[in-house]
């Protein structure tokens, strides 16, 4: 006799709300230091939300004068996993025969 999942009594308890932090500008000057400060609280929940102050602007970490972006050509037929597996197999066979 099979039982349906509808026959079981499940007690669902929703998880607690994740904490939301809204630091002041002075607290958030050292943002990594602030994260370390609230770490113990956030670890208890596994996640938290930090709303930065309105006047906070993250530094741009990329030097746009030195960055080089090389686009690559990607054939649409190579996006499927089956095709990639086939191409990898053929590549391995070719390497085997080169020995």
N, C-alpha and C positions, 0 to 999 in steps of 0.2 A: 504494500500500500504506500503510495507516494503522498507526501504532504506538500501543500502549497505554502509559499512564503506568506500568504495572507493569513494563515492559521496561527502564526507565531505572534506573540505580543512583544513588540519592540518598544523599548523606552529610549527615545531619542532625546538627548540632552544637548542643546546647541552649545558650541564652544563659546568661551567668553570673548567679548569684544576686544580687539587689539588696541593697545594704548596709543593715543595720539599726543605727540609732543609739539608744542609751539614755543620754541625758544625765543628769547629777546635778542636783539642785535648784539649786545655785549656778550651774551652766552655763546652765540653762534660764530663769533670771530674765528675761533679755532673749531671748525666743524668736526674734525676727527676727534678732537678732545671732548667735544660735547657727546658724540656718539659713544665714546668710551665711558663717559659719565652715566649715561642712561642704559648702558649695556646690560647690567644685572636685571633691570626691570624688564627690558625687551626680551631677554633670553627666556624668561618664564612663559612668554606667549609664543615665541618662535617668530614673531613678526611685529613690527610697529610702523607707525607713520610719523614722519617728521615734517612739519610744515615750516619751511624756513621763513625768516622775517621778510617783510616786503622789500626792504632795501638791500637784501643780500643778492649779490650777483656772483655766480660761480666763475672762477677763472677759466679762460679758454686754454686748454692744455696742449693744443696742437700748434706748432709754428707753421702758419700757412705759407711762408716763403720757402720752407725746406721740404714740405710734404710732397710726395710723389705718389700718385695713384695710377696703377697700371690696370686698365680693364682687361678682362679676358673674354674670349669668345667661348660661349657655352652653347652647344647644340641642344635644341629642345628634346631631341630623341634620346639624349644621354641622361636626361633627368630621371627616367624611370629606374627603379632599383634593379629590375630584371636585366635591363640593358647594361647597367654598370657591372653587374655580376658577370655577365657574358663577356664584356670587354676586359675585366680583370682576369677571367679565365684564359682568354685568348692571349693576353699579355704574358701570363705565366707559362703557357705552352710555348710561346715564342722564345722566352728566356731559357726554358728547358732545352730546346733544340739548339740554342746557341752554345751550350756547354759541350 
